[in-house]
Amino acid sequence: MQAGFIGVFDSGVGGLSVLRAIRELLPAENLLYIADSAHAPYGDLTPERIRERSERITRYLVEHGAKAVVVACNTATAVAVEHLRTLYSLPIVAIEPAVKPAVHRTSSGTVGVLATSATLASPRYAALLARYGDRARVVAQACPGLVERVEQGDWEGAETRRLLQGYLAPLLAAGADQIVLGCTHYPFLRGLIEEIAGAAVEVLETGPAVAAELRRRLLAAGTLQECGRGEVRFLTSGDPQRMAAVLLRLWPEEVALEAWQE
């Protein structure tokens, strides 16, 4: 891929929920997606390890000509994005749970957040609550095991349903009418989440907002590509064959998946 592409990374396939929003809004841009599947889920790693992986991936993208990097992972954003911004001057677009729009949209006064333990324990999430948490009651729920279900392609199975029922129960019992998906893997479970939560509950994700912010940053930098149709490449640090089976179900275009040689 020629220099001037947009690099996007996540611990696995979850960031594809962000990548598809970028592809829809910015179809002319060349995109390179790295799934760090060999080290997924990031929510189970120490903060030091998350920063190490995020720095390694970002360095690779920068060295190969990225003009912008999207951290399509709530956990990596929460733990590592400020560190990355001290190292590199190119636009680094982060992601955070959609608490702000949720507290503005709630009618019940209660917002539920589904996220990884690492995201919920991070100073960045605490700062988010400090900014907007006084406008509504925010009830957070850590969701161990959900990332693994998505990585395995199990979006509607009995075990996934059991986990989600358990995680949603306290949020619904608290009266939440807004459910924030605080991990980029979770939008692939949206259908099941909406079924369990019911029609009175709105489910919010952040992919379109990230794509819009990326467009704004590229436009400001004078590097926005608006003509033609861009190329999309996928790299994984894990088993390409295993990821390909899931990727074929998640990505609407022909897939070219390669092993990432760090």
C-alpha positions in Angstrom: 0.0 0.0 0.0 1.3 3.4 -0.9 2.1 6.0 1.7 -0.7 8.2 2.8 -3.1 5.5 4.1 -5.1 5.5 7.3 -4.0 2.9 9.8 -6.6 1.4 12.1 -6.0 -1.1 14.8 -7.7 -3.2 17.5 -7.0 -6.2 19.6 -9.0 -8.3 17.1 -12.0 -8.0 14.8 -14.0 -5.6 17.0 -12.5 -2.5 15.3 -14.1 -3.5 12.1 -17.2 -1.8 13.5 -15.2 1.4 13.3 -13.5 0.5 10.0 -16.8 0.0 8.2 -18.0 3.5 9.4 -14.8 4.9 8.0 -15.2 3.1 4.8 -18.7 4.3 4.4 -17.8 8.0 5.1 -14.4 8.1 3.4 -14.6 5.6 0.5 -11.6 7.1 -1.4 -9.1 6.6 1.5 -6.7 3.7 1.5 -7.1 1.7 4.8 -4.8 -0.7 6.6 -6.3 -2.6 9.5 -4.3 -4.5 12.0 -6.0 -7.0 14.2 -3.6 -7.9 17.1 -5.5 -11.2 17.6 -2.5 -13.0 19.1 -2.7 -10.7 22.1 -6.5 -10.4 22.4 -8.4 -9.4 24.4 -6.6 -6.3 25.6 -8.9 -6.0 28.5 -7.1 -9.0 30.1 -3.6 -7.4 29.7 -1.8 -5.1 32.1 -1.8 -1.4 31.3 1.9 -1.6 30.6 1.4 -4.4 28.1 -1.5 -2.6 26.4 0.7 0.5 26.0 3.5 -1.7 24.6 1.3 -3.4 22.0 -0.3 -0.1 21.0 3.1 1.6 20.6 4.4 -1.3 18.5 1.5 -1.2 16.2 1.4 2.5 15.8 5.2 2.6 15.1 4.7 0.0 12.4 1.9 2.1 10.8 3.9 5.3 10.9 7.0 3.7 9.5 5.0 2.3 6.6 3.5 5.7 5.7 0.3 6.2 7.6 -1.0 9.8 7.5 -3.4 9.1 10.4 -4.0 6.4 13.0 -7.3 5.3 14.4 -7.2 3.5 17.8 -10.3 1.4 17.2 -10.3 -0.1 20.6 -11.8 1.5 23.8 -9.3 -0.3 26.0 -6.3 0.8 24.1 -7.7 4.4 23.9 -8.3 4.5 27.6 -4.8 3.2 28.5 -2.5 4.2 25.7 -3.7 7.0 23.4 -2.2 9.9 25.4 1.1 8.1 25.4 0.9 7.6 21.6 0.2 11.3 21.1 3.4 12.2 22.9 5.4 10.0 20.5 3.9 10.9 17.1 2.7 14.2 15.6 0.3 12.7 13.0 -3.4 12.7 13.8 -4.3 9.9 16.2 -8.0 9.5 16.5 -9.3 7.9 19.6 -12.6 6.3 20.7 -14.5 6.6 23.9 -17.8 5.3 25.2 -20.8 7.4 24.0 -21.7 8.6 27.4 -22.1 12.2 26.3 -24.9 11.6 23.8 -26.4 9.0 26.1 -26.9 11.4 29.0 -28.4 13.9 26.6 -30.9 11.4 25.2 -32.0 9.6 28.3 -35.6 10.0 29.5 -35.3 7.8 32.5 -32.2 9.6 33.8 -30.2 6.4 33.9 -27.6 5.3 31.3 -25.9 1.9 31.2 -22.4 1.3 29.9 -21.1 -2.1 28.7 -17.3 -2.2 28.6 -14.1 -4.1 29.5 -12.8 -4.0 33.0 -9.7 -2.1 31.8 -11.7 0.6 30.2 -13.9 1.1 33.2 -10.9 1.2 35.6 -9.0 3.8 33.4 -8.4 7.5 34.3 -9.8 8.4 30.9 -13.1 6.8 31.7 -13.1 8.5 35.1 -12.6 11.8 33.4 -15.5 11.1 31.0 -17.8 10.5 34.0 -16.5 13.6 35.7 -17.5 15.6 32.6 -20.9 14.1 32.0 -21.9 11.9 34.9 -23.6 14.6 36.8 -26.3 14.9 34.2 -27.6 11.4 34.6 -27.0 8.3 36.6 -24.4 6.2 34.8 -24.3 2.5 35.7 -21.3 0.6 34.3 -21.0 -3.1 33.7 -17.8 -5.0 33.0 -18.3 -7.8 30.4 -15.6 -10.5 30.6 -15.9 -13.1 27.9 -17.8 -11.0 25.3 -14.8 -10.1 23.3 -13.9 -13.8 23.0 -17.4 -14.6 21.8 -17.1 -12.1 19.0 -13.6 -13.3 18.0 -15.0 -16.8 17.7 -17.9 -15.6 15.6 -20.5 -16.5 18.2 -22.9 -13.5 18.0 -26.2 -15.3 18.8 -25.3 -18.5 20.5 -26.5 -19.8 23.8 -23.4 -18.8 25.7 -23.3 -15.3 24.3 -27.0 -14.9 25.1 -26.4 -16.1 28.7 -23.5 -13.7 29.2 -25.5 -10.7 27.8 -28.5 -11.5 29.9 -26.4 -11.4 33.0 -24.6 -8.2 32.0 -27.7 -6.4 30.9 -29.9 -7.4 33.9 -28.4 -4.9 36.4 -28.6 -2.0 33.9 -32.2 -2.7 33.0 -33.1 -3.2 36.7 -31.6 0.3 37.3 -34.0 1.7 34.7 -31.4 2.4 32.0 -33.1 3.5 28.7 -29.7 4.1 27.0 -27.1 1.3 26.6 -23.6 2.5 25.6 -21.5 -0.1 23.8 -18.1 0.8 25.3 -16.1 -1.8 23.3 -15.7 -1.9 19.5 -16.5 -5.7 19.6 -19.9 -5.2 21.0 -21.7 -3.6 18.0 -21.5 -7.1 16.4 -23.8 -8.2 19.3 -26.2 -5.3 18.8 -29.0 -7.4 17.5 -29.0 -9.7 20.5 -28.5 -6.8 22.9 -31.5 -5.0 21.4 -33.6 -8.2 21.6 -32.8 -8.7 25.3 -33.1 -5.1 26.3 -36.3 -4.4 24.5 -37.7 -1.8 22.2 -37.8 0.9 24.9 -34.0 0.9 25.2 -31.7 2.7 22.7 -28.3 1.2 22.0 -25.4 3.6 21.1 -22.1 2.9 19.4 -19.3 5.2 18.4 -18.1 4.2 14.9 -19.8 6.9 12.9 -18.6 9.6 15.4 -15.0 8.4 15.0 -15.3 8.4 11.2 -16.6 12.0 11.3 -13.8 13.1 13.6 -11.2 11.4 11.3 -12.7 13.3 8.3 -12.5 16.6 10.2 -8.8 16.0 11.2 -7.8 15.0 7.6 -9.6 18.0 6.2 -7.9 20.3 8.6 -4.5 18.8 7.7 -5.2 19.1 4.0 -4.7 15.3 3.4 -8.3 14.2 2.8 -8.7 12.0 -0.3 -12.0 12.4 -2.0 -11.5 10.9 -5.5 -11.6 7.3 -6.5 -12.0 4.2 -4.5 -9.5 3.3 -1.9 -7.8 0.0 -1.1 -8.4 -1.9 2.1 -5.8 -4.3 3.6 -6.1 -6.5 6.6 -3.2 -7.8 8.8 -3.4 -10.0 11.8 -0.8 -11.1 14.4 -2.9 -14.2 15.0 -3.9 -17.1 12.8 -5.0 -15.7 9.4 -7.2 -18.7 8.6 -9.1 -18.4 11.8 -9.7 -14.7 11.5 -10.6 -15.0 7.8 -13.6 -17.2 8.7 -15.0 -14.4 10.9 -13.9 -11.6 8.6 -15.9 -13.0 5.7 -19.0 -12.6 7.8 -18.2 -9.1 9.0 -16.8 -7.3 6.0 -18.9 -6.7 2.9 -16.1 -6.5 0.4 -13.6 -9.1 -0.9 -11.1 -9.8 1.8 -7.4 -9.9 1.5 -5.9 -11.0 4.9 -2.2 -11.4 5.6 -0.1 -12.4 8.6 1.4 -9.4 10.2 5.2 -9.7 10.4 6.2 -7.5 13.3 
